[in-house]
Amino acid sequence: MIDRVALADELRADPALAELDVEIDISGCSRSCAAGQELVGRSPDVVIVAGRHLDGRLLEPSELAAAIKRRLSTGKET
């Protein structure tokens, strides 16, 4: 599981993201919580976080915010 509130707060605090018109769906777990979401976002303006997964890729919780920022700036997570 991840701390969804802390992740959302970290992203909200980034002035570079404030001007973006994006949707970030954050589910606390990678299975049932994200069952209604597509695991891999098809649009660059939609980011799916399901537990420790960003668009289906497993990451450490400490890496999620930076990976989301990269995903939003490039259109794909690298």
N, C-alpha and C positions, 0 to 999 in steps of 0.2 A: 504494500500500500504506500501511498504518497500523502504528503500534507498538501491538500488541494488549496487551502486558504493561503498558506505560505507561498506556494507557487504563483497563485493569482496575484498576491500582493507584490511579489517581486516583479512580475510582468507589468503590473499597473504603475509601478514606480519608475519604469524606464521611459524617459521622455521621447526617445526615438520611436517607441511603439504607440505613443499617445495619438499621433496623427493618422495612424493606419485604420482603415475600415475593414476589420477582420473579425472572424468568429473563432474563438478558441474553446473547444468542448473539452472539459476536464472531468474525467471519471476517475474515481478512487481506485478501482480495480480493473483488471484487464479482461474480465469475463462478463459476468452478469450485468455489472454497472454500465458497461459499454455495449451491451448487446443490441441496443437500438441504434447505435452509431455505426457508420462504416468505419472499419478499422484503419483504412488508408484514405485520407482526404484526397479528392480528385481536383480540387480547386486550390490555387495558391492562397486564397483568402479564407480558407477553412483549415484549422489545425485540430487534429484529434489526439488527445492525450488520454490513454486508457491504462491506468495504473502506472507502471514504469515504462510504458510503450509510447513512443511518438510516431504516429502514422505506421504502426505495426512493428517498429524497431525497438528492441529492448535497450534501455539505458539505465544508468545509475540515477537515483533521484537527484543527486547533486548536479547532474549534467542536463537535466530537463530544461531549465530556464534558458540556458545558453543555446541548447539545440533548437528550442522554439524560436528564439531570436534569429538564429541562422536560417531556419525554415522560412520565416516571414521575410527575411531580406533577400533570399535567393529563390524562393518558390519550391525548394526541396531541402530536406535535411541531409547534411553531409557528414 
